[in-house]
């Protein structure tokens, strides 16, 4: 069902009932952009807090479609669903978008006219409080005017009474005559006008007198206050979800959650731990299907954890994709609806994947129901949000726990020749268990080795001083105390460079950064610019060959033909 500002109020009671009656809820969002221009991108080895700091900048984009799907379990074990697509637009905010994102959504059936003409607006809690305070102040002013009018009870003398009586008769005749549009009352002084206002209020109030206008204004303000004190726009949906206590399911939902909270509830906090509390406050019971797909035994049976290919895999043995028909009399979806990137449809597929994977994890229990599922099945996956940028386990962050310390002494910063690709780097380390490569640019990459390989066991454990004699070499060093780009220092012939071993093994957020050594001379078949500082030395340069104290096998120096 499509929900816009035109039918939102009439549909809201139905949505609330559907949420309350459901076994669980799934959701998805479509927004106007992904990346802020020139903003720092999330790196593969950023901490969760650092990644959040970067990702929350993307909340400047807007949700324009919020998909909600409620799933219902019948007594006969039959699963049904209700699906809703809410078209939304931010309230009184700059509308930021990326052209490619909007083109992508339009190509997948998004109606942008509906977004701008009938989008549902929502006030954040902070904005609602400010508007409520303004209405309360306005109501106070109206009530003061009523009191003032009541207190002002002027007394007229006999001469003034004759003037008022004549004016009163004219007003009666004017109201009785439908043809007259204006009534001139002659020249009246200021005191007579006050008496006239007072007389009209008391004798003609039912015809729209001043006090009646005040009362109508007061009633309107009271109505506005009552609406604001309740739930406004999409806040009503989120409140219903929170109050229901039902499990909320999403797929790779980190950005969905960030956008939803920022647009419909409150501004995002700066502190990552406060953000986790904010998420739990809005969604006390979250489960992400990507967590199920990557952190359980299901992972080895899936070719991909992206939603569409995951659905295809779950339709094949050993799985059996659960089906869920629409609730009788309601519009809904089918698995083969081919409506990818319509928020309601993606929410529907997410819900089907959720039930299918839980059934598999519950030893193929054909009678599995979410409402009665054992905590042993559900709890291990509760409130764990997949963190797609993690370069190593656990692959998610837990909303209820502090982030664990991650051992990354097997991760290196590597400098390579510009013409190298991932295959060249992988080839170098394949005899030692292989390596995971994350490119920074065409010259630098992060290298993640298997922690138990012989290479990692050869890492220096002390800060033994080394003396390294070079030819006219350029030494690339990482700044010792800041996360700044590398700086270059030219070392001339016969000069000696003294460095503490630990200075070469700087730990940056748990990532071991090892500076590389670049030699301008072509040493037969080698260029040592790809090496990990002193850990890898050129076998063809005797002055460097014997300085290695780490015990690394020199065979790690790959034979590379230079142009």
N, C-alpha and C positions, 0 to 999 in steps of 0.2 A: 504494500500500500504506500502511495506517495503522500507525504504529509508536508504541507506548506503553511504559511501564515493564515491562509484562507480557511483551512479546516483543522488547524492545530487544536483549538479549544474544544471542538466537538469530538475529536479523536482521542484527546488526552485521557478521559476516563477509561476508554477501551484499552489503551496502552498500559495504564496502571493495573487494570484487572489482569491483563495478559502476563505482566511481569510477576504479579502476586501468585498467579496460578501455575507458573512455569516450574520446570525441574531445574533448568539453568538458562542462562542468557548468553548470547554471543553478540559481538559488535565489531564494526569496522568503520573507518573514516576515509574520506577522500579530501585532500587539501590542495591548496593553490600553488605549492612549490616545495622544494626539498632543501635547496642550498642557498644561503645568502652569499651574494657576490663578495669576493675578497675576504670572507670570514674564514677563520682557521678550520680546517676539516679535521675530523676525528681520526687519529692515528691508530694503527693496529695494537700498539702497546700503551695507549693512554689508560690511566686508571679510570674507574667508573665515574669518579667525581669530576675528572678532567673532561671526560667525554660528555657528561651531563652539562657542564659549563658551556661546551660548544654547541650541543644539540638544542639547548633551550633557546638559542638565538633563532632557530628555525620556527619557533612558535609565533614569530611575526607573520608567518603565512596563516591562512584561515581555512578552517573546515567549511566546506560548502555542501557536503553530504555526509550525514551520520546514519549508518545502517545499524538497525537493531533487529535481532531475531530471537524470539522466545520459543523454547522447545518444551513440549508437554508430553508426559508419559502416561498413557492410559492404563487402566487396570488389566487390559489384555496384552500389555507389553508393547502396544503400538506407539510409535513416536510421531508426533505431529508438530507443526510450527506455524507461527505468525511472523511475518516479516514487514518491516517498516523502513522506508527511506525518508529521512527528514532533510529537507533542503534548508540550509542555514546560511546566515550571513552575519558578520560582526556588526556590533552596534556602535555607531559614532567613532569608528576607528579608520585609520588609513588602510586601504585595501591593497595588500602586497601580493603579487603573483609573479610566476615565471611563465613566459609565453609557451615554452615547450610542455609544461605541466598542464596548462589549460587545453592546448591542442590535443594532448594525450587523452584527457578526460572527454573532450568533445568527440574524438574519434571512437571512444567507447560508449557513446550514447548520452553523455551528460548534457542536460538542457540548461545552459547558462542563463537564458531568459527567465527561466523559473527561479533560478537562484536570486537574481537581482530584483525581479518583480514580486516574488512571493516567499523569499527567504525568511526563515524564522529568526528573529533577533533574540538575544539573550543578554541579560545584565549580569556581570560578575558580582560577587558578594560585596566587594568594596564600592562599586558604582551604585548598587542597589541601596546600600546604607546611606550614601551621600544624597541620593535622590529622595529617600525616605525622610531624611533630616530636613530637606528643603520643603517637602510637603507638610511636615509637622509644623514648621515655622509659618508656612502660609496659612494653615488652619488656625494657628494661634492668632494671627492677624485678623482673620475673618471673625473669629469669636470676639475679639476686642472691639471690632466695629459694631457687632450686634449689641454688646454691652453698652457701648457709647450711645447707640441709637435709643436704647431702652432708658438710659439715664436722662437723655435730653428730652425733657417733657416741658416744653415752653408753654406759658400761659398767655392767652390773647386777651386784650381789653375789648371793650364793646365795639370800638371802631374797627379793630382788626377782625373781630368776629363777623362783621357784615361783609368785609372783603372776602374772608374765607368761605362764607355761605354762598356768595355769588360765584366764586370759583368752583365750589363743589357742584352747584347746579350746572355750570357750563361743562364740567367733566362728565356728569351723568348724561347730558344731552349728546356729548361728543361720542361717548361709548355706545350709545343707543343708535347712533347714525353710522351706518356702514360706509357711506360715501365720503365722509370727512376723514382726511388723513392727518391733519395738523390742527392743533388747538391753541390759538393765541390767547394768553391770559392777561395781556396788558402789562403796563409798567408796574413792577412790584419792587419795593426796596428789599434789602438783604434780610431784614427781620421777617417781612411778610413771606419771602421765599422759604425761610426755615419753617415757618408755620404751615405753609402749603405742603412741604415735603412730609411734615409730621402728620398732617391730615390725610394725605394720600396713602401713607403707610398704614394708618389705622382703619380707613374707610374703604380703600380700594386695593387692599393687599392681594386679594384673589385674582386681580386683573394684572398682576405683574409688578406690584409695588416694589420699592427698594428693599424692604426687609425680606420679601419673597426671593428676590435675586440673591440676597446674601445666603438665605437658607439653601437655595439650589447650588450655589457655589460651595457651600460647606458640605453638602451631600456628595458632590462630585469629588472633592478632595478626600473625603472619607473613603469613597469607593476606590480611588487610586491608591490610598494607603493600604487598604485591605488586600488589593491585588499584589502590591509590592511585598507585603508581609508574607504572602503565600509564595509559591514558586512561580518564577517568571521564565517563560520560554523553555529552552532545553534544560535549565536547572531543575524543572519539574521532573523530567525524565531521569536525570541523575539522582535526584532525591528518592524517587520510587525504586530505583535499582539498589541504592544504598540501604534503604529501609527494609527491602525484601529479604536481605541476607542471602540471596541466591548467588551461586557461583557465576562469575562473569568470565567468559572465554574470549580470547583474541588470538590472532596469529602474528607473531613478531610485533608485538603491540607497543613497544617503547614509544615510538613517535606518535602513535594514536593516543596514548595516555597523555603524553606531554601536551599535545594540541587540545585535547578534550578539557583537561584541567585549566589550561591557560584561557581558553575561549569561553568556557561555560561556568567556571567557579571562581578561581582567584589567580592573581599573578603568580608566576612560578617563583619559589624562593631561590636565593643564591646558593644556599647550602644544600649539598646533595642529601644529607641525612634528613633535613627538613622536607625535601622533596619526597623522600620515601614515606615519611609520615603523612604527607598530603595525599599521596596515592592510596595508602591504606585507609585513610579517612573517607575517601570517595568510593573506593572499591575494596572492601574488607577481604574478599575472597576472589583472587584472580588466578586463572590458569592459562598459560600460553601453550598453544599446540606446537609451536616451534620447540619449546622446552621438551615436550613429550617426544618430538621427532628426533631430537639430537642428544638427549641425556638419558635415554633408556635403550633397551635391547632392540627397539624398533629402528634405531639409527642405521644399523648394518643392513637393513632390508629396504631402505629407501635410497633412491638415486639422488634425490634432492629434497630439501626441507622447505622449498618455496611452495606456496599454496597450491597452485594449479598442478604441477607435476606430482605433488604429494597426493592429491586427490586421485590421480590416475594410478599411482602405485597402490593406494589403499583399495582400489577396485579389483586388484589382482591377488592371487594366492601369495601368502597365507592369510591375507586379510579378506574382509567382506564388508565393503562400505555400507554403513547403515543408511537406510532411507527414511525420509520424514515427509509425509504428505502435508499439504496445507490443512489447517483446521477447517472443518466443514463450513462452507459458505464464505471463506476468506481467500483472497488472492495470495499466491505464494510462488515458490520456485521448484524446479526440478534440477537434478544433478547436471543434466546435459543442456541447461538453459543457455549456455554460451553468453553470459552477461558479466564476464570478468570486469572488475573495477567499477561495478555498481555496488555501492557499499552494502546494501541489504543482501545482495547475492553472495558477496564474499563472506559476510557474516554467517549466512546460511551454510556455505561450504565448510567454514571453520567449525561450526557446531557439529556437522556430520563427521568431520575428521576427529573431533574430540571424543565422541562416543565410540567410534570405531577403534581408536587406539586404546581407549580405556578397556574396552571389551577384550582386546588382544592381551593387554597387560594383566587382566584378570583371568588369565588362563582360558581365554576363549569362552567365557561365561555367556551363553546365549540368552540368559534371562537377566543380564546385567541392566541395572537401572541406576541413574545418577543419584536419584533421591535416596536410595538405600545402599549406595556404594560404601564399601568398607573404607575407613580412614587409611588403611594400609595402602589402598590403591590411589587415593586422592592426595593425601597429605604430603607425600614426598615431592609433589609438583606444585604445591600451593604457593602463590606469591613469589614465584621465581621468574623474573623477566629476562628473556634472552638478550644478550648483549652482543650484537652482531660484530662488533669491532674487536672483541677479545682475540689476542693472538695466541692464547693458550687457555687451558681449563681454568675455571669451571664452565665458562661459556654463558653465564647468566649472573645477575646479582639478586640477592635475596632481600626482599622488602623488610623482612623481620629481623635480619641479622646484620652485624657489621661486616664489612668486606674483609675476606681473609687475606693474609699476606701471601703474595704470589712470588714463588722462587723463579727468577728469570736469569740465573747465572749462566744459562745456556743460550742466551739471546745476545747477539752482537750487532753493532753498527758497522757496516762494511762499505768500503769504497771500491768501485770496480771500473774497468775501462768503459767508455760510453757506448761501444759497439756490442757489449755483452747483453745477453738476455737471461731469463730465468733458467733456461736449459744449461747455459754455460756455468752458472753458479751451482746448480744442482749436480752437474757432472763432477764438479770439484769435490763434493762432499758425499757422493754416493757410496764410496767404500767405507764410510764411517756412519752409516745409518741414514743418510740423507738429511735434508734441511728444508724448513719451511721459509719461503722468501716473501717479504713484504716490501715493495718498492716505495721509496721516498721520492726519488726522481731518477733520471736516467744514469746517474752517477753513484747514487747511494741507495742502500737497502738495509732492512733489518733481516738478520739471519737467525732463525730459531733452530738449533740443533737438538737432537734427542738427548735429554739430560744424562743418560747413562752411557753415552758413547765414549770411546777411548779419548776423543778430542777433549771432551769436557773434563775428564779425569786428569788431564795434563795441565789444566789451568793453574797458574801460580797461586800458591796459598800464602805467600809471604810478601813483604814489601822490600825484598832484597834489591839493593842498588845495582844498576847495570850501567856499563859504559858502552856506548855504541858509536863506532867510528864509521863515517860514511864518505862517499865521494860527494860531488856537489848535488846533494839530495834535497828534495822538498819534503818537509815533514808536516803532515796534516794532523793537527791536534784539536781535540774538543775543548771548549772553554772549561776550566776546572770547576767553576762554582755556579755557572748559569747554564740554562738550556738555550745557548746561542749557537748560531751556525759556526762551523769550524773556521779557524783562522790559520793562516799559513805562515811559516817561519822558514826563511832561507838559511841553510847551513852550508857554509863554504867548505872547500876541500881542506882536509886535515883537522877541521874543527871537531870538537867532541861535544856530544849532547848528553847531559846527565839527566836522568829522569827516575823518580821513584817508580817502582813497579806498580804501585797502587794508583799512581797518577794516570797510568795507561789503562787502568781498569776501573774507570769511574762508574759508579752505580747511579743511574738516573731513573727515579721512580721504579727501581727494581730491575731496570734494563742495564746490562753491562755494556758500556760504550768503550770500544777499543779503537784508538786512532790508527790510521793506516800510514804506511811509508811509501812514498812514490819516488822512484828513481828515474831521471831523464835518460839514462843510458839503456840501450837495448841490450839485454843480457842474453844473447843467443836466442833461445826460444821463450824467454820469460819477460814479463813486465810485473814487477812486484807491487804495482799500485793496487792490485786487488787484495793484498794480504791483510790479515788482521794484526796490524802493528808488528810487535816483536814475536807474536805467536807463530807467524809464518815468515820464513826468511827465504831469500833467493839462493838456491843451491849452487848457482854459478858465480856468486860473489863471495870469495873466501873471507873478505873482511866482515861480511855480515853473517856468513854461515856459522861461524863458531861462537857468535855472541848469544845465541838463543839458549836461555836458561830454563825454558818451560818444559823441555823434554818432548816437544811435538815432533812427530816424524816428518822429515823433510819432504817425503813423498807427497805431502799435502800441497806442495807448490806445483800447481798445474802447469803443463807446458802449453803456452798460448802463443800462437803466431801473431805477431803484430803487423799491421799494414806498413 
